[in-house]
């Protein structure tokens, strides 16, 4: 292909890319304006979330009523972050011999203001305490969507 034909192909491609970027930028501005003009504008909100997964077993595989541990977690998280919520769920994993193990779990979570190292360290320390009290190999602690297995 000679240089002239290549030039004729490049110009339309560049024009399409330029127009596509311009349309995308305009759409993003419209979305941003919509968000800013909503009734939520100026409302207080919390971005950070900390979750601890309270098992329903003791010593790894002995089923128990985890209510006292959930209540303690609600109390601790309320002290740390100003409030907490608990929801029930089911967790599962595969054993070494490929068997599915399912377990009831209660997720205690808090949204946090100014989540800093000190608050994170308190949550980790509490997770370690819960792990020891419940004789678990680890306890799951989730911070802003990242899951940590506290051993």
ChimeraX attribute file (.defattr): number of C-alpha atoms within 10 A of each C-alpha:
attribute: neighborCount
match mode: 1-to-1
recipient: residues
	/A:1	5
	/A:2	6
	/A:3	7
	/A:4	8
	/A:5	9
	/A:6	10
	/A:7	10
	/A:8	10
	/A:9	10
	/A:10	11
	/A:11	10
	/A:12	11
	/A:13	11
	/A:14	11
	/A:15	11
	/A:16	12
	/A:17	11
	/A:18	12
	/A:19	12
	/A:20	12
	/A:21	12
	/A:22	12
	/A:23	12
	/A:24	12
	/A:25	12
	/A:26	12
	/A:27	12
	/A:28	12
	/A:29	12
	/A:30	12
	/A:31	12
	/A:32	11
	/A:33	11
	/A:34	10
	/A:35	12
	/A:36	12
	/A:37	11
	/A:38	9
	/A:39	8
	/A:40	10
	/A:41	9
	/A:42	9
	/A:43	6
	/A:44	6
	/A:45	10
	/A:46	11
	/A:47	10
	/A:48	14
	/A:49	16
	/A:50	23
	/A:51	25
	/A:52	28
	/A:53	23
	/A:54	25
	/A:55	28
	/A:56	21
	/A:57	18
	/A:58	16
	/A:59	14
	/A:60	14
	/A:61	13
	/A:62	8
	/A:63	13
	/A:64	12
	/A:65	11
	/A:66	17
	/A:67	12
	/A:68	9
	/A:69	17
	/A:70	23
	/A:71	13
	/A:72	12
	/A:73	26
	/A:74	21
	/A:75	14
	/A:76	17
	/A:77	25
	/A:78	16
	/A:79	11
	/A:80	16
	/A:81	19
	/A:82	13
	/A:83	15
	/A:84	20
	/A:85	16
	/A:86	18
	/A:87	11
	/A:88	12
	/A:89	11
	/A:90	12
	/A:91	13
	/A:92	11
	/A:93	11
	/A:94	10
	/A:95	9
	/A:96	7
	/A:97	6
	/A:98	8
	/A:99	9
	/A:100	10
	/A:101	11
	/A:102	11
	/A:103	15
	/A:104	16
	/A:105	20
	/A:106	23
	/A:107	21
	/A:108	21
	/A:109	24
	/A:110	22
	/A:111	22
	/A:112	20
	/A:113	14
	/A:114	11
	/A:115	16
	/A:116	9
	/A:117	9
	/A:118	9
	/A:119	16
	/A:120	14
	/A:121	11
	/A:122	14
	/A:123	23
	/A:124	20
	/A:125	13
	/A:126	18
	/A:127	23
	/A:128	20
	/A:129	13
	/A:130	21
	/A:131	22
	/A:132	15
	/A:133	12
	/A:134	21
	/A:135	15
	/A:136	18
	/A:137	12
	/A:138	18
	/A:139	23
	/A:140	20
	/A:141	24
	/A:142	18
	/A:143	19
	/A:144	11
	/A:145	11
	/A:146	9
	/A:147	13
	/A:148	14
	/A:149	13
	/A:150	17
	/A:151	13
